[in-house]
């Protein structure tokens, strides 16, 4: 069976994407910091007939992340689709939001480490095997501010925009290789209204977009709007 690896797996988008691919015959490797939360997701997916396994790792620890992806590849025999969407549901040390005029090297660097460098490390862990096989999909998620920035997310949006630029450029480089890279910008609050009372969508409404990008392979970016 093909395998999907989700970096930043949680009970919202991660679970919805796992269900979307799992329901179409994929095994699922779940990667996040907390084993207990991952084990709970594995159990829920198992009850729904999806084979899943937990691989705890901290994306700020590049060796940990690479090791988890290597373990997932060994467990399932390969990784066919990588989905990267770390979204902290609890405070992450060193991550603080800043408006554009308040951005400093000190508050921007952790955002780059978390949102961009982690993605690069994850891609490097799976891309060589995909290129050798001539098939694979790399999907990377940010908020809508990577495309249309929001002042309250001045430093976070800058890091996400760097990731977006790199993913779109990576897909250009991979043209003709059989490997497809795409960026997803989620331009809504997931699961409920946010601090500004903006539009919202349930994870189950957003997840099919990831399957579309994997299946159709016809664009390097998709923006989800309400």
MDAnalysis code that builds the backbone (N, CA, C; Angstrom):
import MDAnalysis as mda
import numpy as np

u = mda.Universe.empty(678, n_residues=226, atom_resindex=np.repeat(np.arange(226), 3), trajectory=True)
u.add_TopologyAttr("name", ["N", "CA", "C"] * 226)
u.add_TopologyAttr("resid", np.arange(1, 227))
u.add_TopologyAttr("resname", ["UNK", "UNK", "UNK", "UNK", "UNK", "UNK", "UNK", "UNK", "UNK", "UNK", "UNK", "UNK", "UNK", "UNK", "UNK", "UNK", "UNK", "UNK", "UNK", "UNK", "UNK", "UNK", "UNK", "UNK", "UNK", "UNK", "UNK", "UNK", "UNK", "UNK", "UNK", "UNK", "UNK", "UNK", "UNK", "UNK", "UNK", "UNK", "UNK", "UNK", "UNK", "UNK", "UNK", "UNK", "UNK", "UNK", "UNK", "UNK", "UNK", "UNK", "UNK", "UNK", "UNK", "UNK", "UNK", "UNK", "UNK", "UNK", "UNK", "UNK", "UNK", "UNK", "UNK", "UNK", "UNK", "UNK", "UNK", "UNK", "UNK", "UNK", "UNK", "UNK", "UNK", "UNK", "UNK", "UNK", "UNK", "UNK", "UNK", "UNK", "UNK", "UNK", "UNK", "UNK", "UNK", "UNK", "UNK", "UNK", "UNK", "UNK", "UNK", "UNK", "UNK", "UNK", "UNK", "UNK", "UNK", "UNK", "UNK", "UNK", "UNK", "UNK", "UNK", "UNK", "UNK", "UNK", "UNK", "UNK", "UNK", "UNK", "UNK", "UNK", "UNK", "UNK", "UNK", "UNK", "UNK", "UNK", "UNK", "UNK", "UNK", "UNK", "UNK", "UNK", "UNK", "UNK", "UNK", "UNK", "UNK", "UNK", "UNK", "UNK", "UNK", "UNK", "UNK", "UNK", "UNK", "UNK", "UNK", "UNK", "UNK", "UNK", "UNK", "UNK", "UNK", "UNK", "UNK", "UNK", "UNK", "UNK", "UNK", "UNK", "UNK", "UNK", "UNK", "UNK", "UNK", "UNK", "UNK", "UNK", "UNK", "UNK", "UNK", "UNK", "UNK", "UNK", "UNK", "UNK", "UNK", "UNK", "UNK", "UNK", "UNK", "UNK", "UNK", "UNK", "UNK", "UNK", "UNK", "UNK", "UNK", "UNK", "UNK", "UNK", "UNK", "UNK", "UNK", "UNK", "UNK", "UNK", "UNK", "UNK", "UNK", "UNK", "UNK", "UNK", "UNK", "UNK", "UNK", "UNK", "UNK", "UNK", "UNK", "UNK", "UNK", "UNK", "UNK", "UNK", "UNK", "UNK", "UNK", "UNK", "UNK", "UNK", "UNK", "UNK", "UNK", "UNK", "UNK", "UNK", "UNK", "UNK", "UNK", "UNK", "UNK", "UNK"])
u.atoms.positions = np.array([
    [0.837, -1.201, 0.000],
    [0.000, 0.000, 0.000],
    [0.877, 1.259, 0.000],
    [0.400, 2.353, -0.606],
    [1.141, 3.610, -0.530],
    [1.063, 4.185, 0.878],
    [1.997, 5.064, 1.197],
    [2.093, 5.613, 2.543],
    [2.111, 7.139, 2.517],
    [1.328, 7.723, 3.411],
    [1.317, 9.158, 3.650],
    [2.008, 9.426, 4.978],
    [2.959, 10.366, 5.004],
    [3.576, 10.803, 6.249],
    [3.128, 12.223, 6.542],
    [2.564, 12.437, 7.728],
    [2.087, 13.757, 8.131],
    [2.999, 14.291, 9.228],
    [3.674, 15.385, 8.951],
    [4.531, 16.037, 9.945],
    [3.736, 17.173, 10.581],
    [3.555, 17.075, 11.889],
    [2.702, 18.025, 12.589],
    [1.301, 17.483, 12.763],
    [1.179, 16.160, 12.862],
    [-0.138, 15.520, 12.942],
    [-0.852, 15.893, 14.226],
    [-2.120, 16.240, 14.106],
    [-2.947, 16.569, 15.259],
    [-4.375, 16.152, 15.024],
    [-5.274, 16.444, 15.970],
    [-6.658, 15.993, 15.876],
    [-7.527, 16.821, 14.943],
    [-6.955, 17.865, 14.334],
    [-7.711, 18.703, 13.410],
    [-7.389, 18.361, 11.966],
    [-6.556, 19.202, 11.321],
    [-6.219, 18.981, 9.918],
    [-5.489, 17.664, 9.717],
    [-4.576, 17.322, 10.627],
    [-3.821, 16.081, 10.457],
    [-4.721, 14.866, 10.389],
    [-5.664, 14.786, 11.308],
    [-6.590, 13.652, 11.320],
    [-7.466, 13.646, 10.077],
    [-7.924, 14.811, 9.665],
    [-8.783, 14.886, 8.481],
    [-8.034, 14.468, 7.216],
    [-6.779, 14.899, 7.089],
    [-5.980, 14.501, 5.924],
    [-5.680, 13.006, 5.977],
    [-5.382, 12.494, 7.175],
    [-5.134, 11.056, 7.328],
    [-6.347, 10.247, 6.900],
    [-7.526, 10.699, 7.292],
    [-8.754, 10.001, 6.899],
    [-8.976, 10.070, 5.393],
    [-8.695, 11.226, 4.810],
    [-8.906, 11.403, 3.374],
    [-8.038, 10.437, 2.567],
    [-6.773, 10.333, 2.931],
    [-5.869, 9.434, 2.214],
    [-6.069, 7.984, 2.661],
    [-6.269, 7.787, 3.965],
    [-6.474, 6.434, 4.468],
    [-7.689, 5.768, 3.872],
    [-8.735, 6.553, 3.643],
    [-9.942, 6.011, 3.031],
    [-9.759, 5.636, 1.575],
    [-8.629, 6.037, 1.005],
    [-8.323, 5.709, -0.392],
    [-7.155, 4.721, -0.480],
    [-6.932, 3.988, 0.608],
    [-5.970, 2.899, 0.561],
    [-4.574, 3.201, 1.055],
    [-4.360, 4.370, 1.649],
    [-3.037, 4.721, 2.151],
    [-2.841, 4.261, 3.590],
    [-1.636, 3.786, 3.900],
    [-1.191, 3.700, 5.285],
    [-0.732, 5.099, 5.700],
    [-0.704, 5.364, 7.014],
    [-0.410, 6.718, 7.485],
    [0.643, 6.698, 8.589],
    [1.693, 7.470, 8.402],
    [2.712, 7.689, 9.435],
    [2.456, 9.059, 10.049],
    [2.277, 9.097, 11.367],
    [1.952, 10.335, 12.069],
    [3.164, 10.811, 12.865],
    [3.575, 12.054, 12.637],
    [4.758, 12.601, 13.287],
    [4.392, 13.896, 14.010],
    [4.678, 13.945, 15.296],
    [4.478, 15.134, 16.120],
    [5.272, 14.940, 17.405],
    [5.197, 15.924, 18.305],
    [6.047, 15.882, 19.499],
    [5.597, 14.874, 20.550],
    [4.276, 14.698, 20.714],
    [3.766, 13.980, 21.883],
    [3.252, 12.597, 21.517],
    [3.890, 11.561, 22.035],
    [3.502, 10.193, 21.703],
    [2.061, 9.902, 22.122],
    [1.651, 10.365, 23.291],
    [0.299, 10.050, 23.767],
    [-0.761, 10.553, 22.789],
    [-0.585, 11.749, 22.284],
    [-1.552, 12.298, 21.324],
    [-1.508, 11.512, 20.011],
    [-0.309, 11.135, 19.597],
    [-0.183, 10.347, 18.368],
    [-0.838, 8.978, 18.531],
    [-0.619, 8.347, 19.671],
    [-1.212, 7.028, 19.911],
    [-2.735, 7.100, 19.879],
    [-3.302, 8.192, 20.393],
    [-4.755, 8.361, 20.365],
    [-5.251, 8.473, 18.920],
    [-4.496, 9.182, 18.077],
    [-4.874, 9.305, 16.664],
    [-4.756, 7.965, 15.949],
    [-3.695, 7.228, 16.251],
    [-3.511, 5.899, 15.657],
    [-4.693, 5.004, 16.002],
    [-5.142, 5.063, 17.256],
    [-6.274, 4.242, 17.690],
    [-7.555, 4.642, 16.965],
    [-7.789, 5.946, 16.831],
    [-9.002, 6.412, 16.142],
    [-8.999, 5.978, 14.684],
    [-7.862, 6.126, 14.028],
    [-7.780, 5.716, 12.626],
    [-7.939, 4.203, 12.493],
    [-7.357, 3.458, 13.429],
    [-7.490, 2.006, 13.393],
    [-8.931, 1.554, 13.498],
    [-9.709, 2.247, 14.320],
    [-11.130, 1.917, 14.447],
    [-11.888, 2.165, 13.149],
    [-11.328, 3.037, 12.306],
    [-11.955, 3.356, 11.024],
    [-11.351, 2.549, 9.874],
    [-10.489, 1.598, 10.209],
    [-9.924, 0.722, 9.195],
    [-8.694, 1.253, 8.501],
    [-8.080, 2.290, 9.079],
    [-6.872, 2.870, 8.483],
    [-5.658, 2.419, 9.291],
    [-4.672, 1.851, 8.619],
    [-3.440, 1.442, 9.278],
    [-2.554, 2.660, 9.485],
    [-2.225, 2.948, 10.748],
    [-1.410, 4.112, 11.067],
    [-0.401, 3.748, 12.152],
    [0.665, 4.527, 12.242],
    [1.683, 4.318, 13.272],
    [2.242, 5.666, 13.691],
    [2.694, 5.738, 14.957],
    [3.185, 6.985, 15.537],
    [4.707, 7.035, 15.517],
    [5.236, 8.203, 15.197],
    [6.685, 8.418, 15.174],
    [6.973, 9.779, 15.815],
    [7.140, 9.816, 17.136],
    [7.355, 11.089, 17.827],
    [8.647, 11.769, 17.382],
    [8.564, 13.083, 17.187],
    [9.747, 13.866, 16.818],
    [9.447, 15.336, 17.036],
    [10.475, 16.104, 17.260],
    [10.379, 17.553, 17.403],
    [10.955, 18.170, 16.135],
    [10.156, 18.947, 15.401],
    [10.647, 19.480, 14.130],
    [11.779, 20.485, 14.327],
    [11.918, 21.023, 15.543],
    [13.034, 21.919, 15.812],
    [14.338, 21.151, 16.018],
    [14.222, 19.850, 16.154],
    [15.384, 18.962, 16.266],
    [15.486, 18.208, 14.949],
    [16.313, 18.712, 14.042],
    [16.353, 18.177, 12.682],
    [16.713, 16.701, 12.648],
    [17.616, 16.264, 13.510],
    [17.986, 14.847, 13.542],
    [16.810, 14.000, 13.993],
    [16.029, 14.510, 14.940],
    [14.837, 13.812, 15.420],
    [13.817, 13.657, 14.299],
    [13.603, 14.723, 13.545],
    [12.627, 14.693, 12.452],
    [13.067, 13.726, 11.353],
    [14.325, 13.821, 10.967],
    [14.842, 12.919, 9.936],
    [14.756, 11.472, 10.403],
    [15.077, 11.229, 11.673],
    [15.001, 9.873, 12.215],
    [13.592, 9.322, 12.193],
    [12.602, 10.163, 12.495],
    [11.212, 9.720, 12.480],
    [10.774, 9.349, 11.065],
    [11.164, 10.151, 10.083],
    [10.805, 9.847, 8.696],
    [11.521, 8.597, 8.201],
    [12.760, 8.409, 8.621],
    [13.483, 7.182, 8.265],
    [12.790, 5.961, 8.876],
    [12.342, 6.096, 10.128],
    [11.654, 4.990, 10.798],
    [10.322, 4.689, 10.115],
    [9.631, 5.731, 9.686],
    [8.361, 5.539, 8.984],
    [8.583, 4.826, 7.655],
    [9.635, 5.206, 6.955],
    [9.937, 4.555, 5.677],
    [10.278, 3.084, 5.889],
    [11.019, 2.799, 6.955],
    [11.362, 1.409, 7.259],
    [10.127, 0.607, 7.647],
    [9.228, 1.219, 8.401],
    [8.021, 0.527, 8.881],
    [7.070, 0.186, 7.732],
    [6.907, 1.134, 6.817],
    [5.911, 0.959, 5.767],
    [6.502, 0.624, 4.396],
    [7.819, 0.632, 4.286],
    [8.437, 0.281, 3.015],
    [8.634, 1.446, 2.078],
    [8.365, 2.657, 2.534],
    [8.541, 3.844, 1.703],
    [7.565, 4.925, 2.117],
    [7.793, 6.136, 1.604],
    [6.868, 7.257, 1.807],
    [6.523, 7.812, 0.438],
    [5.247, 7.759, 0.105],
    [4.786, 8.201, -1.210],
    [4.309, 9.645, -1.213],
    [3.762, 10.083, -0.079],
    [3.272, 11.457, 0.055],
    [3.750, 12.006, 1.399],
    [4.361, 13.181, 1.374],
    [4.724, 13.902, 2.592],
    [3.814, 15.106, 2.722],
    [3.229, 15.282, 3.913],
    [2.427, 16.482, 4.183],
    [2.998, 17.149, 5.419],
    [3.369, 18.418, 5.285],
    [4.032, 19.153, 6.361],
    [3.140, 20.302, 6.807],
    [2.655, 20.247, 8.032],
    [1.765, 21.312, 8.515],
    [1.839, 21.459, 10.032],
    [3.000, 21.790, 10.568],
    [3.066, 21.982, 12.015],
    [2.296, 23.225, 12.440],
    [1.362, 23.057, 13.338],
    [0.573, 24.177, 13.848],
    [0.488, 24.018, 15.357],
    [1.216, 24.836, 16.111],
    [1.252, 24.643, 17.561],
    [-0.109, 24.849, 18.209],
    [-0.566, 23.830, 18.938],
    [-1.815, 23.943, 19.699],
    [-1.527, 24.279, 21.153],
    [-0.249, 24.329, 21.500],
    [0.180, 24.761, 22.821],
    [1.432, 25.609, 22.617],
    [1.774, 26.470, 23.559],
    [2.926, 27.360, 23.363],
    [4.208, 26.593, 23.039],
    [4.915, 27.075, 22.055],
    [6.218, 26.521, 21.702],
    [7.276, 27.512, 22.174],
    [8.216, 27.074, 23.004],
    [9.231, 27.995, 23.522],
    [9.925, 28.767, 22.407],
    [9.979, 30.081, 22.562],
    [10.675, 30.912, 21.591],
    [9.809, 31.460, 20.483],
    [8.572, 30.950, 20.319],
    [7.682, 31.444, 19.275],
    [6.751, 32.509, 19.847],
    [6.934, 33.745, 19.410],
    [6.056, 34.838, 19.811],
    [5.707, 35.643, 18.572],
    [4.458, 36.074, 18.470],
    [4.024, 36.841, 17.309],
    [4.482, 38.289, 17.419],
    [4.723, 38.898, 16.257],
    [5.150, 40.286, 16.222],
    [4.585, 40.969, 14.988],
    [4.141, 42.215, 15.158],
    [3.710, 43.024, 14.015],
    [4.933, 43.367, 13.165],
    [4.726, 43.713, 11.889],
    [5.870, 43.960, 11.008],
    [6.902, 44.939, 11.571],
    [6.447, 46.037, 12.170],
    [7.388, 47.031, 12.692],
    [8.116, 46.551, 13.938],
    [7.603, 45.475, 14.550],
    [8.211, 44.936, 15.762],
    [9.051, 43.682, 15.483],
    [9.156, 43.289, 14.223],
    [9.944, 42.105, 13.878],
    [11.424, 42.389, 14.097],
    [12.064, 41.452, 14.780],
    [13.510, 41.518, 14.993],
    [14.115, 40.184, 14.566],
    [15.407, 40.163, 14.443],
    [16.081, 38.900, 14.134],
    [15.736, 37.864, 15.198],
    [15.658, 38.295, 16.441],
    [15.427, 37.367, 17.545],
    [14.035, 36.745, 17.518],
    [12.992, 37.488, 17.107],
    [11.660, 36.874, 17.078],
    [11.296, 36.301, 15.716],
    [12.108, 36.604, 14.705],
    [11.877, 36.022, 13.379],
    [12.576, 34.675, 13.229],
    [13.778, 34.558, 13.761],
    [14.547, 33.335, 13.579],
    [13.800, 32.083, 14.048],
    [13.172, 32.074, 15.235],
    [12.434, 30.864, 15.643],
    [11.299, 30.505, 14.687],
    [10.649, 31.505, 14.109],
    [9.577, 31.231, 13.148],
    [10.138, 30.566, 11.896],
    [11.306, 31.016, 11.457],
    [11.946, 30.410, 10.286],
    [12.376, 28.982, 10.603],
    [12.937, 28.794, 11.794],
    [13.348, 27.450, 12.213],
    [12.146, 26.502, 12.216],
    [11.024, 26.974, 12.733],
    [9.839, 26.136, 12.913],
    [9.091, 25.900, 11.593],
    [8.856, 27.003, 10.875],
    [7.990, 26.892, 9.708],
    [8.680, 26.580, 8.401],
    [9.959, 26.955, 8.270],
    [10.641, 26.814, 6.988],
    [11.743, 25.758, 7.030],
    [12.669, 25.882, 7.974],
    [13.771, 24.928, 8.017],
    [13.284, 23.504, 8.282],
    [12.247, 23.364, 9.112],
    [11.684, 22.037, 9.360],
    [11.157, 21.404, 8.085],
    [10.512, 22.226, 7.248],
    [9.987, 21.732, 5.980],
    [11.101, 21.278, 5.048],
    [12.173, 22.059, 5.007],
    [13.314, 21.704, 4.159],
    [13.928, 20.379, 4.628],
    [14.077, 20.236, 5.943],
    [14.647, 19.000, 6.481],
    [13.769, 17.795, 6.167],
    [12.450, 17.964, 6.300],
    [11.524, 16.872, 6.006],
    [11.604, 16.480, 4.536],
    [11.650, 17.471, 3.669],
    [11.732, 17.181, 2.236],
    [13.020, 16.444, 1.898],
    [14.128, 16.876, 2.468],
    [15.400, 16.239, 2.171],
    [15.440, 14.789, 2.652],
    [14.621, 14.475, 3.659],
    [14.594, 13.106, 4.177],
    [13.868, 12.139, 3.246],
    [12.953, 12.661, 2.416],
    [12.145, 11.767, 1.569],
    [12.365, 11.976, 0.079],
    [12.862, 13.145, -0.316],
    [12.944, 13.471, -1.744],
    [13.895, 12.570, -2.534],
    [15.081, 12.243, -2.022],
    [15.973, 11.399, -2.840],
    [15.333, 10.083, -3.278],
    [14.623, 9.414, -2.360],
    [13.982, 8.138, -2.711],
    [12.855, 8.360, -3.710],
    [12.132, 9.471, -3.567],
    [11.058, 9.777, -4.524],
    [11.633, 10.010, -5.918],
    [12.714, 10.752, -6.002],
    [13.313, 11.031, -7.305],
    [13.841, 9.749, -7.940],
    [14.405, 8.894, -7.120],
    [14.916, 7.631, -7.650],
    [13.782, 6.761, -8.173],
    [12.646, 6.776, -7.461],
    [11.492, 5.981, -7.884],
    [10.728, 6.637, -9.031],
    [10.916, 7.943, -9.208],
    [10.215, 8.662, -10.262],
    [8.769, 8.944, -9.946],
    [8.440, 8.989, -8.650],
    [7.063, 9.281, -8.252],
    [7.051, 9.744, -6.800],
    [6.138, 10.657, -6.471],
    [6.008, 11.136, -5.092],
    [5.314, 12.482, -5.061],
    [4.806, 12.829, -3.884],
    [4.119, 14.107, -3.706],
    [4.586, 14.749, -2.409],
    [4.898, 16.029, -2.474],
    [5.313, 16.815, -1.318],
    [4.312, 17.962, -1.138],
    [3.633, 17.991, -0.004],
    [2.614, 19.007, 0.261],
    [2.985, 19.784, 1.519],
    [2.923, 21.111, 1.434],
    [3.327, 21.962, 2.550],
    [2.223, 22.978, 2.831],
    [1.892, 23.139, 4.102],
    [0.765, 23.975, 4.491],
    [1.219, 25.216, 5.244],
    [0.599, 26.355, 4.909],
    [0.768, 27.577, 5.687],
    [-0.609, 28.221, 5.863],
    [-0.625, 29.327, 6.585],
    [-1.840, 30.123, 6.661],
    [-1.951, 31.042, 5.459],
    [-3.127, 31.625, 5.293],
    [-3.344, 32.514, 4.160],
    [-2.438, 33.735, 4.161],
    [-1.858, 34.051, 5.328],
    [-0.962, 35.195, 5.421],
    [0.332, 35.027, 4.667],
    [0.646, 33.820, 4.228],
    [1.834, 33.633, 3.384],
    [1.632, 34.259, 2.006],
    [0.363, 34.403, 1.613],
    [0.018, 34.996, 0.317],
    [-0.404, 36.455, 0.490],
    [-1.276, 36.707, 1.467],
    [-1.775, 38.054, 1.765],
    [-1.535, 38.315, 3.247],
    [-0.392, 38.899, 3.608],
    [0.011, 38.971, 5.011],
    [-0.921, 39.804, 5.888],
    [-0.921, 39.427, 7.172],
    [-1.759, 40.047, 8.190],
    [-0.844, 40.660, 9.239],
    [-1.031, 41.940, 9.592],
    [-0.088, 42.610, 10.496],
    [0.185, 41.887, 11.803],
    [-0.824, 41.259, 12.411],
    [-0.590, 40.620, 13.707],
    [0.345, 39.412, 13.600],
    [0.528, 38.903, 12.376],
    [1.407, 37.755, 12.150],
    [2.667, 38.163, 11.378],
    [3.188, 39.344, 11.649],
    [4.287, 39.893, 10.855],
    [5.471, 38.969, 10.697],
    [5.935, 38.366, 11.789],
    [7.103, 37.476, 11.684],
    [6.712, 36.097, 11.174],
    [5.571, 35.574, 11.615],
    [5.122, 34.251, 11.160],
    [4.862, 34.257, 9.656],
    [4.192, 35.303, 9.152],
    [3.888, 35.370, 7.728],
    [5.149, 35.473, 6.883],
    [6.158, 36.170, 7.375],
    [7.410, 36.283, 6.616],
    [8.068, 34.916, 6.451],
    [8.072, 34.124, 7.529],
    [8.655, 32.784, 7.454],
    [7.833, 31.886, 6.536],
    [6.499, 32.001, 6.626],
    [5.629, 31.187, 5.782],
    [5.761, 31.575, 4.315],
    [5.965, 32.848, 4.046],
    [6.145, 33.293, 2.661],
    [7.440, 32.730, 2.076],
    [8.466, 32.614, 2.911],
    [9.714, 31.998, 2.442],
    [9.472, 30.539, 2.067],
    [8.711, 29.832, 2.907],
    [8.377, 28.435, 2.602],
    [7.586, 28.349, 1.299],
    [6.599, 29.208, 1.153],
    [5.779, 29.206, -0.071],
    [6.641, 29.395, -1.312],
    [7.535, 30.372, -1.271],
    [8.409, 30.645, -2.408],
    [9.241, 29.425, -2.765],
    [9.802, 28.794, -1.741],
    [10.668, 27.629, -1.951],
    [9.891, 26.451, -2.531],
    [8.673, 26.206, -2.035],
    [7.886, 25.072, -2.523],
    [7.522, 25.251, -3.990],
    [7.068, 26.443, -4.350],
    [6.691, 26.689, -5.746],
    [7.908, 26.545, -6.654],
    [9.047, 27.011, -6.181],
    [10.277, 26.889, -6.965],
    [10.735, 25.438, -7.049],
    [10.562, 24.695, -5.946],
    [10.907, 23.270, -5.946],
    [10.089, 22.521, -6.986],
    [8.813, 22.844, -7.083],
    [7.975, 22.160, -8.068],
    [8.446, 22.456, -9.489],
    [8.904, 23.684, -9.716],
    [9.454, 24.012, -11.036],
    [10.668, 23.135, -11.342],
    [11.541, 22.990, -10.362],
    [12.744, 22.172, -10.558],
    [12.384, 20.719, -10.820],
    [11.323, 20.230, -10.171],
    [10.964, 18.814, -10.253],
    [10.148, 18.469, -11.497],
    [9.857, 19.457, -12.340],
    [9.079, 19.201, -13.547],
    [9.710, 18.065, -14.358],
    [8.896, 17.074, -14.689],
    [9.360, 15.949, -15.490],
    [9.990, 14.820, -14.699],
    [10.127, 15.011, -13.371],
    [10.775, 13.989, -12.543],
    [9.798, 12.939, -12.022],
    [8.497, 13.233, -12.111],
    [7.497, 12.352, -11.524],
    [7.144, 12.729, -10.099],
    [7.909, 13.666, -9.508],
    [7.642, 14.141, -8.149],
    [6.975, 15.512, -8.237],
    [5.927, 15.694, -7.453],
    [5.144, 16.926, -7.483],
    [5.206, 17.598, -6.123],
    [5.457, 18.897, -6.099],
    [5.445, 19.669, -4.852],
    [4.365, 20.739, -4.945],
    [3.659, 20.964, -3.856],
    [2.599, 21.966, -3.865],
    [2.446, 22.601, -2.485],
    [2.019, 23.849, -2.511],
    [1.806, 24.640, -1.296],
    [0.303, 24.858, -1.100],
    [-0.153, 24.672, 0.135],
    [-1.550, 24.938, 0.491],
    [-1.582, 26.090, 1.476],
    [-2.288, 27.154, 1.120],
    [-2.496, 28.277, 2.031],
    [-3.939, 28.221, 2.527],
    [-4.114, 28.019, 3.816],
    [-5.460, 27.938, 4.399],
    [-5.849, 29.327, 4.889],
    [-6.746, 29.959, 4.164],
    [-7.099, 31.357, 4.404],
    [-8.375, 31.484, 5.237],
    [-8.552, 30.572, 6.180],
    [-9.697, 30.604, 7.097],
    [-9.210, 30.139, 8.464],
    [-9.998, 30.410, 9.484],
    [-9.749, 29.830, 10.796],
    [-10.266, 28.401, 10.780],
    [-9.443, 27.481, 11.198],
    [-9.813, 26.065, 11.134],
    [-10.642, 25.692, 12.355],
    [-11.847, 25.246, 12.094],
    [-12.695, 24.726, 13.159],
    [-13.581, 25.739, 13.838],
    [-13.290, 27.035, 13.700],
    [-14.119, 28.040, 14.354],
    [-13.588, 29.422, 14.082],
    [-14.356, 30.441, 14.413],
    [-13.952, 31.822, 14.194],
    [-12.731, 32.175, 15.003],
    [-11.907, 33.017, 14.460],
    [-10.667, 33.388, 15.134],
    [-10.771, 34.695, 15.885],
    [-9.614, 35.243, 16.239],
    [-9.577, 36.454, 17.035],
    [-10.237, 37.626, 16.330],
    [-10.188, 37.631, 15.028],
    [-10.781, 38.731, 14.283],
    [-12.197, 38.401, 13.798],
    [-12.702, 37.218, 14.188],
    [-14.045, 36.843, 13.770],
    [-14.163, 36.545, 12.294],
    [-13.078, 36.124, 11.673],
    [-13.061, 35.877, 10.236],
    [-13.727, 34.572, 9.864],
    [-13.727, 34.256, 8.563],
    [-14.369, 33.030, 8.097],
    [-13.687, 31.793, 8.653],
    [-14.468, 30.725, 8.775],
    [-13.958, 29.478, 9.337],
    [-14.409, 28.303, 8.476],
    [-13.708, 27.189, 8.625],
    [-14.074, 25.950, 7.931],
    [-13.625, 24.772, 8.770],
    [-14.361, 23.678, 8.672],
    [-14.000, 22.452, 9.380],
    [-12.861, 21.760, 8.636],
    [-12.000, 21.049, 9.351],
    [-10.913, 20.323, 8.689],
    [-11.412, 19.413, 7.577],
    [-12.573, 18.800, 7.776],
    [-13.128, 17.880, 6.775],
    [-13.483, 18.590, 5.472],
    [-13.713, 19.894, 5.544],
    [-13.995, 20.653, 4.324],
    [-12.715, 20.971, 3.547],
    [-11.603, 21.058, 4.263],
    [-10.339, 21.462, 3.650],
    [-9.546, 20.269, 3.133],
    [-9.606, 19.149, 3.839],
    [-8.749, 17.998, 3.537],
    [-8.841, 17.487, 2.099],
    [-10.023, 17.468, 1.453],
    [-10.068, 16.962, 0.076],
    [-9.170, 17.723, -0.892],
    [-8.817, 18.969, -0.552],
    [-7.933, 19.749, -1.407],
    [-6.560, 19.078, -1.532],
    [-6.121, 18.445, -0.458],
    [-4.824, 17.779, -0.477],
    [-4.850, 16.565, -1.416],
    [-5.945, 15.838, -1.387],
    [-6.065, 14.708, -2.308],
    [-6.094, 15.190, -3.755],
    [-6.773, 16.298, -3.992],
    [-6.845, 16.853, -5.338],
    [-5.455, 17.222, -5.852],
    [-4.651, 17.849, -5.000],
    [-3.299, 18.225, -5.419],
    [-2.439, 16.999, -5.695],
    [-2.601, 15.966, -4.883],
    [-1.843, 14.724, -5.097],
    [-2.310, 13.998, -6.349],
    [-3.607, 13.920, -6.533],
    [-4.166, 13.122, -7.626],
    [-4.002, 13.813, -8.985],
    [-4.296, 15.109, -9.051],
    [-4.317, 15.806, -10.335],
    [-2.970, 16.414, -10.720],
    [-2.159, 16.814, -9.719],
    [-0.788, 17.248, -9.976],
    [-0.713, 18.341, -11.030],
    [-1.683, 19.259, -11.013],
    [-1.788, 20.252, -12.068],
    [-1.480, 21.678, -11.616],
    [-1.063, 21.844, -10.356],
    [-0.740, 23.185, -9.872],
    [0.185, 23.078, -8.671],
    [0.969, 24.098, -8.467],
    [1.928, 24.086, -7.355],
    [1.405, 24.858, -6.145],
    [0.200, 25.395, -6.252],
    [-0.361, 26.115, -5.108],
    [-1.875, 26.097, -5.143],
    [-2.458, 25.980, -3.955],
    [-3.904, 26.105, -3.816],
    [-4.173, 26.931, -2.559],
    [-5.098, 27.878, -2.672],
    [-5.511, 28.705, -1.537],
    [-6.935, 28.320, -1.182],
    [-7.137, 27.910, 0.079],
    [-8.480, 27.555, 0.520],
    [-9.135, 28.775, 1.147],
    [-10.221, 29.227, 0.512],
    [-11.025, 30.317, 1.044],
    [-12.403, 29.786, 1.434],
    [-13.041, 30.453, 2.369],
    [-14.376, 30.011, 2.812],
    [-15.374, 30.153, 1.676],
])
